[in-house]
Amino acid sequence: MDKYIQRILDDFYSHVIQNESLEKINLGDTRHFAIMNMFLQGFNMLSIARMAGHDNLEMQFNYYSHIDHYVQSQVYLLAQKKLELNIENNIGKTINNTSRYLYDKGLIYEDIVLEKLRKVDFGYCSNLDFPNDCVGECKVCQPFYIFKPAVNDLEEGLKWLTDYSQSIQRNIQEVTEMMFSLSKNMFYDFQNHKYQESGQTKLNSASSQLTRLMDQRSTVEAWIRRYKDE
């Protein structure tokens, strides 16, 4: 089985990545990713231990020491996907390179379109049925908010987004710490593979909250990257 999985990894780098300069992940890394993903999805330590073949719960602690970096990586990937999807949906595939760059930067908008939109902080709200479907916070509103500050307000607008992104990140750290504490302090019957149901319910709720926060931060980071990345 290990040889089969390794062959899949080798083929992935050879045929998909096609970049020999990148550091390759190994089978141990994939195991690490799987355990952290399960943790973020709200699996308790006993369930993870059974699937990972751990003899005791303490064997997982080393994995969780990297959880902050892993979450940030996931937010980065989500933000990149949202940025690419936004560009694709709004300008299509046939636009020339110059116009694509300008659209990517949020610098080209038809005046006739903007005139129909409601002005909000550092941009516009494209929800023509407002206040229906309003989430109450423009920065994380999908798909209605358009971040397009005036040229003189761009620096202030980016700081506005950055401060909010950092605030969400602090909330994310608090939730992951709470999830670790909940899972660590739950009652487990290791021999009979049983765990505290009430603790699992709390883990599920915290995981849902974490997913929302990661999604919100990726939305804000996508706008920041849209204006900052060259």
ZIMOQUI-V757046 format. One record per pair of residues at least 6 apart in sequence whose ideal C-beta (glycine too) atoms are under 8 Angstrom apart, sorted by the first residue. I is the first residue (numbers start at 1). GAP is how many residues later the second one is. If there is no record, write none. Layout:
<<I & GAP> <I & GAP>>
This chain:
<<2 & 25> <5 & 22> <5 & 25> <6 & 21> <9 & 15> <9 & 16> <9 & 17> <9 & 18> <9 & 21> <13 & 6> <13 & 9> <13 & 11> <25 & 8> <31 & 21> <32 & 31> <32 & 34> <33 & 37> <34 & 18> <35 & 13> <35 & 17> <35 & 25> <35 & 28> <36 & 27> <36 & 28> <36 & 30> <36 & 31> <36 & 34> <38 & 9> <38 & 10> <38 & 13> <39 & 9> <39 & 21> <39 & 24> <39 & 25> <39 & 28> <39 & 140> <39 & 141> <39 & 144> <40 & 27> <40 & 30> <40 & 31> <40 & 34> <40 & 136> <40 & 139> <40 & 167> <40 & 170> <41 & 166> <42 & 137> <42 & 158> <42 & 161> <42 & 162> <42 & 164> <42 & 165> <42 & 166> <43 & 160> <44 & 139> <44 & 142> <44 & 144> <44 & 151> <44 & 155> <44 & 156> <44 & 159> <45 & 12> <45 & 15> <45 & 138> <45 & 139> <45 & 141> <45 & 143> <46 & 11> <46 & 140> <46 & 142> <46 & 144> <46 & 147> <46 & 148> <46 & 149> <47 & 148> <48 & 6> <48 & 12> <49 & 6> <49 & 7> <49 & 8> <49 & 10> <49 & 11> <49 & 141> <50 & 143> <52 & 7> <52 & 8> <54 & 6> <56 & 134> <57 & 127> <57 & 131> <57 & 133> <64 & 116> <67 & 109> <67 & 113> <68 & 105> <68 & 108> <71 & 101> <71 & 105> <71 & 143> <72 & 97> <74 & 140> <75 & 139> <75 & 142> <75 & 143> <75 & 146> <76 & 142> <76 & 145> <78 & 136> <78 & 137> <78 & 140> <79 & 138> <79 & 139> <79 & 140> <79 & 142> <79 & 143> <79 & 146> <80 & 142> <80 & 145> <82 & 136> <82 & 137> <82 & 140> <83 & 139> <83 & 142> <83 & 143> <86 & 136> <86 & 140> <87 & 13> <87 & 16> <87 & 17> <90 & 13> <91 & 8> <91 & 9> <91 & 12> <95 & 8> <99 & 9> <102 & 6> <104 & 122> <105 & 121> <105 & 122> <106 & 40> <106 & 41> <106 & 42> <106 & 120> <106 & 121> <109 & 37> <109 & 39> <114 & 10> <116 & 12> <117 & 7> <117 & 8> <117 & 9> <117 & 29> <118 & 6> <118 & 7> <118 & 9> <118 & 12> <119 & 6> <120 & 18> <120 & 25> <121 & 17> <121 & 39> <122 & 25> <122 & 26> <122 & 27> <122 & 31> <122 & 34> <122 & 35> <122 & 38> <122 & 39> <123 & 15> <123 & 22> <123 & 23> <123 & 24> <123 & 25> <123 & 26> <123 & 34> <124 & 21> <124 & 22> <124 & 24> <125 & 13> <125 & 16> <125 & 19> <125 & 20> <125 & 21> <126 & 17> <126 & 18> <126 & 19> <126 & 20> <127 & 6> <127 & 7> <127 & 14> <127 & 17> <133 & 11> <134 & 7> <134 & 10> <135 & 6> <138 & 7> <139 & 6> <139 & 21> <139 & 22> <139 & 25> <139 & 77> <139 & 80> <139 & 81> <139 & 84> <140 & 75> <140 & 76> <140 & 79> <140 & 80> <142 & 77> <147 & 10> <147 & 14> <147 & 76> <147 & 79> <147 & 80> <149 & 7> <149 & 8> <154 & 73> <158 & 66> <158 & 69> <158 & 70> <161 & 59> <161 & 62> <161 & 63> <162 & 62> <164 & 56> <165 & 52> <165 & 55> <165 & 56> <165 & 59> <168 & 45> <168 & 48> <168 & 49> <168 & 52> <169 & 48> <171 & 42> <172 & 38> <172 & 41> <172 & 42> <172 & 45> <175 & 31> <175 & 34> <175 & 35> <175 & 38> <176 & 34> <178 & 28> <179 & 24> <179 & 27> <179 & 28> <179 & 31> <182 & 17> <182 & 20> <182 & 21> <182 & 24> <183 & 16> <183 & 20> <185 & 14> <186 & 9> <186 & 10> <186 & 13> <186 & 14> <187 & 8> <187 & 9> <187 & 12> <188 & 6> <188 & 7> <188 & 8> <189 & 6>>
